[in-house]
Amino acid sequence: MGGIIFGAICNDYLKHCDDEKFITARQCIQGLSAICEHSAKYNHEIVDMLLKIDLNRRKDSQKSLLLMDIIEVLGKVAREQRDERVESYLRTEYERGNEKVKKAIKKFLEK
Protein backbone atom coordinates (compact mmCIF):
# COMPACT_ATOMS: atom_id res chain seq x y z
CA MET A 1 0.00 0.00 0.00
CA GLY A 2 2.80 2.45 0.92
CA GLY A 3 4.48 1.96 -2.45
CA ILE A 4 1.29 2.85 -4.27
CA ILE A 5 0.90 6.03 -2.26
CA PHE A 6 4.53 7.07 -2.75
CA GLY A 7 4.29 6.29 -6.46
CA ALA A 8 1.57 8.90 -6.79
CA ILE A 9 3.79 11.63 -5.31
CA CYS A 10 7.26 10.36 -6.21
CA ASN A 11 8.14 12.99 -8.81
CA ASP A 12 6.87 15.87 -6.69
CA TYR A 13 8.67 14.56 -3.61
CA LEU A 14 11.96 14.14 -5.47
CA LYS A 15 11.83 17.73 -6.72
CA HIS A 16 11.95 18.89 -3.11
CA CYS A 17 15.29 17.11 -2.64
CA ASP A 18 16.85 20.07 -4.46
CA ASP A 19 14.57 22.71 -2.95
CA GLU A 20 15.98 26.21 -2.56
CA LYS A 21 15.21 25.98 1.15
CA PHE A 22 17.97 23.99 2.81
CA ILE A 23 15.85 22.36 5.51
CA THR A 24 13.23 21.19 2.99
CA ALA A 25 15.90 19.66 0.78
CA ARG A 26 17.63 18.02 3.73
CA GLN A 27 14.48 16.48 5.20
CA CYS A 28 13.39 15.13 1.83
CA ILE A 29 16.79 13.56 1.18
CA GLN A 30 16.80 12.02 4.66
CA GLY A 31 13.29 10.69 4.01
CA LEU A 32 14.59 8.84 0.97
CA SER A 33 16.60 6.66 3.30
CA ALA A 34 13.42 5.19 4.77
CA ILE A 35 11.87 4.83 1.32
CA CYS A 36 14.91 2.88 0.08
CA GLU A 37 14.70 0.56 3.08
CA HIS A 38 11.03 -0.13 2.40
CA SER A 39 11.17 -0.66 -1.36
CA ALA A 40 13.72 -0.68 -4.16
CA LYS A 41 11.02 0.12 -6.72
CA TYR A 42 11.96 3.79 -6.96
CA ASN A 43 15.73 3.49 -6.63
CA HIS A 44 16.41 4.48 -10.23
CA GLU A 45 14.39 7.69 -9.90
CA ILE A 46 15.97 8.43 -6.52
CA VAL A 47 19.50 8.00 -7.89
CA ASP A 48 18.68 10.17 -10.91
CA MET A 49 17.51 13.00 -8.65
CA LEU A 50 20.34 12.78 -6.14
CA LEU A 51 22.97 12.83 -8.87
CA LYS A 52 21.42 16.01 -10.33
CA ILE A 53 21.59 18.02 -7.12
CA ASP A 54 23.96 20.97 -7.46
CA LEU A 55 25.63 21.30 -4.08
CA ASN A 56 27.77 24.22 -5.27
CA ARG A 57 24.86 26.64 -4.89
CA ARG A 58 24.78 25.97 -1.14
CA LYS A 59 26.79 27.44 1.71
CA ASP A 60 29.77 25.26 2.68
CA SER A 61 28.12 24.13 5.92
CA GLN A 62 24.92 23.19 4.09
CA LYS A 63 26.83 21.52 1.28
CA SER A 64 28.60 19.20 3.70
CA LEU A 65 25.40 18.16 5.49
CA LEU A 66 23.50 17.53 2.25
CA LEU A 67 26.43 15.56 0.85
CA MET A 68 26.48 13.31 3.91
CA ASP A 69 22.73 12.71 3.54
CA ILE A 70 23.12 11.96 -0.17
CA ILE A 71 25.97 9.53 0.57
CA GLU A 72 23.78 7.72 3.09
CA VAL A 73 20.94 7.25 0.60
CA LEU A 74 23.19 6.31 -2.32
CA GLY A 75 24.99 3.83 -0.08
CA LYS A 76 21.69 2.10 0.71
CA VAL A 77 20.80 1.97 -2.97
CA ALA A 78 24.24 0.57 -3.83
CA ARG A 79 23.80 -2.23 -1.32
CA GLU A 80 20.63 -3.35 -3.08
CA GLN A 81 21.76 -3.02 -6.67
CA ARG A 82 25.05 -2.17 -8.32
CA ASP A 83 24.91 1.12 -10.18
CA GLU A 84 28.02 2.44 -11.90
CA ARG A 85 26.71 6.01 -11.67
CA VAL A 86 26.50 5.74 -7.88
CA GLU A 87 29.94 4.17 -7.61
CA SER A 88 31.44 6.87 -9.84
CA TYR A 89 29.79 9.65 -7.82
CA LEU A 90 30.99 8.18 -4.54
CA ARG A 91 34.54 7.77 -5.86
CA THR A 92 34.60 11.37 -7.08
CA GLU A 93 33.31 12.73 -3.78
CA TYR A 94 35.78 10.51 -1.92
CA GLU A 95 38.69 11.98 -3.85
CA ARG A 96 37.72 15.57 -3.10
CA GLY A 97 36.08 15.12 0.30
CA ASN A 98 37.25 15.78 3.81
CA GLU A 99 37.96 12.98 6.29
CA LYS A 100 34.34 12.75 7.43
CA VAL A 101 33.12 12.36 3.85
CA LYS A 102 35.86 9.83 3.07
CA LYS A 103 34.95 7.75 6.10
CA ALA A 104 31.25 7.71 5.15
CA ILE A 105 31.96 6.75 1.56
CA LYS A 106 34.61 4.16 2.41
CA LYS A 107 32.11 1.95 4.24
CA PHE A 108 29.99 1.73 1.09
CA LEU A 109 32.79 1.30 -1.46
CA GLU A 110 34.34 -1.58 0.48
CA LYS A 111 31.18 -3.70 0.44
N, C-alpha and C positions, 0 to 999 in steps of 0.2 A: 504494500500500500504506500509506504513512504517513498519508494522509487517513482511511483506514478505521480505523486504530488510534486516531488522535486523536478521531474521531467517537465512538468507544466511551467515551471518558473526558472529552469536551468539557465537559459540564455540571459534573462534579466538579472539573476543572481550573480552570474559570472561577470557581468559588466561592472558590478559594484566592487569587484576585486581590484579594479584600477580607478576607483572613485577619487575625485579631487580631494575629498576629505579623508585625511589619514586614518582616523579611527574607523570610518566605514570600511575602507579598503582592508584594514588590518583584521577587523572582526569577520569580514566575509572570507578572507583567505584562511583564517583560523578555522572557520566553520567547514571549509572544504576537507579538513583533516577528518572530521567525523563522517562526512559524506563518503570519503574514500574507504573508511573502515567498514561502512555499512554496505556499499555496493561499488563494484568496479565498472558499472555500466556507463558512467559518465567520465571515466578517466581521460579519454582522448580529448574531450571538450575542456576539461579542467587543465590538462597540460597545455593545450593550445593557448588558453587564456593566460596562464601563469607565465608562459614564455614570452608573451607580448607585453607584459607590464614593463613600463619604462621607469626604472628606479632613479634615473638621473634627474628627474624633475622634482625629487623629494629632498628635504633637508638631510644631511648626513646621518643624524640620529634616527630619523624615520626610515631612511634607506636601509640601514643596518637591521632594524626590527622587522621590516617587511621581508627583507632577504632571508632572515632566519625562519620566518613563517613559511615562505615559499619553499625553502629547502626542506622543511618538515613535511609539507604536502607532497612535493615531488619525490621525496624519499619513500613515502608510503606507496605512491603509485609505482615506483621502480621495483619495490619488493613484490608487487603483484604481477607486473608484466614488464619485460625489458623494453625500453624505449631509448633509442640512440639519441634522440633530441634531449631527453632528460639527462642522460649520461654526459653528453657534450656540454650542456648548460652547467651541470654540477662541476665538471672538470674546469671549465672556464672560471667559474666563481671561486673555485678552490685556489687556482693559480693567482688570482688577484685579491683574495680575501685576507682578512686578519686571522689571528689564531683561533678566535671563537668560531668564525665561519668555517675555517679549515677543519676544526674538530667536528663540527656538525656534519659536514659533507663527508668526511673520512669514514664515518660509521656506515654511510649508505654505499659508498663506492667499494668498500671492502667486502660487501655481502654478495 
